[in-house]
Amino acid sequence: RTEIAEYDNECYLMGLIAALREMERYGVNRGQALDLPSVEICLRLGQSLEEVLMQFNFRNSALRQRFDGVKYSVKRLESLSYEITMARQRAGEPTSLEQPIATEDALEMEILSDSKR
């Protein structure tokens, strides 16, 4: 037997959903700085997770309530992305279509620098 704790599928899915909530918080914080590429990365992650979770039949369990929260997180990130795009257009700044999206390495470096603050 190994020293690694074993978790069931439900616990694993709860962890994924909790991770998305943290990505939502990160996206909202980056949105305050009008960092559209980072918000779009969080949004794509949320949309991907939502798409995968739709394949499950959660019925009326705790996972169903958490899954509903995933939908609200995605909706919030979509709204944030739209608001940032509009704010940048009003200010005459380039939008995400006019500039490259941050790479995964750049996102990792940004997360590390934010955690050191």
C-alpha positions in Angstrom: 0.0 0.0 0.0 1.3 3.5 -0.9 1.1 6.6 1.3 -1.0 8.4 -1.3 -4.6 8.9 -0.2 -7.2 7.4 -2.5 -10.3 9.4 -3.5 -13.4 8.4 -5.2 -14.7 9.9 -8.5 -17.1 12.3 -6.8 -14.3 13.8 -4.7 -12.1 14.2 -7.8 -14.9 16.1 -9.6 -15.5 18.3 -6.6 -11.8 19.2 -6.7 -12.0 20.1 -10.4 -15.0 22.3 -9.8 -13.2 24.0 -6.9 -10.2 24.6 -9.1 -12.4 26.3 -11.6 -13.8 28.6 -8.9 -10.2 29.6 -8.1 -9.6 30.3 -11.8 -12.8 32.4 -11.8 -11.4 34.5 -8.9 -8.1 34.8 -10.7 -9.9 35.9 -13.9 -11.9 38.5 -12.0 -8.8 39.9 -10.4 -7.0 40.1 -13.7 -10.2 41.7 -15.2 -9.7 44.6 -12.8 -6.4 45.3 -14.6 -8.2 44.9 -17.9 -6.0 41.9 -18.7 -8.2 40.4 -21.5 -5.9 37.5 -22.5 -5.8 36.1 -19.0 -9.6 36.4 -18.6 -10.1 34.6 -22.0 -7.8 31.8 -20.9 -9.9 31.3 -17.7 -13.0 31.5 -19.8 -11.9 28.8 -22.2 -10.9 26.6 -19.2 -14.3 27.1 -17.7 -16.1 26.4 -21.0 -14.1 23.2 -21.5 -14.8 21.9 -18.0 -18.5 22.8 -18.4 -18.7 20.9 -21.7 -17.1 17.8 -20.1 -19.3 17.9 -17.0 -22.5 18.2 -19.1 -21.9 14.5 -20.1 -22.6 13.4 -16.5 -26.0 12.8 -14.9 -25.6 14.4 -11.5 -29.3 14.2 -10.5 -30.0 16.1 -7.2 -26.7 15.6 -5.5 -24.1 18.0 -4.2 -22.3 17.6 -7.5 -25.3 19.0 -9.3 -25.3 22.1 -7.1 -21.6 22.5 -7.8 -22.1 22.0 -11.5 -24.7 24.8 -11.5 -22.0 26.9 -9.9 -19.7 26.1 -12.9 -22.4 27.5 -15.3 -22.5 30.7 -13.3 -18.7 31.0 -13.2 -18.6 30.6 -17.0 -21.3 33.2 -17.4 -19.5 35.6 -15.1 -16.3 35.2 -17.1 -18.1 35.7 -20.4 -19.6 38.9 -19.1 -16.3 40.1 -17.8 -14.6 39.4 -21.1 -17.3 41.4 -22.9 -17.0 44.3 -20.5 -13.2 44.4 -20.8 -13.5 44.4 -24.6 -16.0 47.3 -24.5 -13.8 49.2 -22.0 -10.7 48.8 -24.2 -12.6 49.8 -27.3 -13.8 53.0 -25.6 -10.2 53.7 -24.6 -8.9 53.0 -28.1 -6.8 50.1 -26.9 -6.4 46.9 -29.0 -8.7 44.0 -28.2 -7.8 40.3 -28.1 -8.4 40.0 -31.9 -5.7 42.6 -32.5 -3.1 41.1 -30.2 -1.8 37.6 -29.5 -3.2 35.7 -26.6 -0.8 35.0 -23.7 0.9 31.6 -23.9 0.7 29.0 -21.1 4.3 29.9 -20.0 3.4 33.6 -19.8 0.3 32.7 -17.7 2.4 30.5 -15.4 4.9 33.3 -14.9 2.1 35.8 -14.2 0.5 33.4 -11.6 3.9 33.0 -9.9 4.5 36.7 -9.8 1.0 37.4 -8.4 1.5 34.8 -5.7 4.7 36.5 -4.6 2.9 39.8 -4.0 
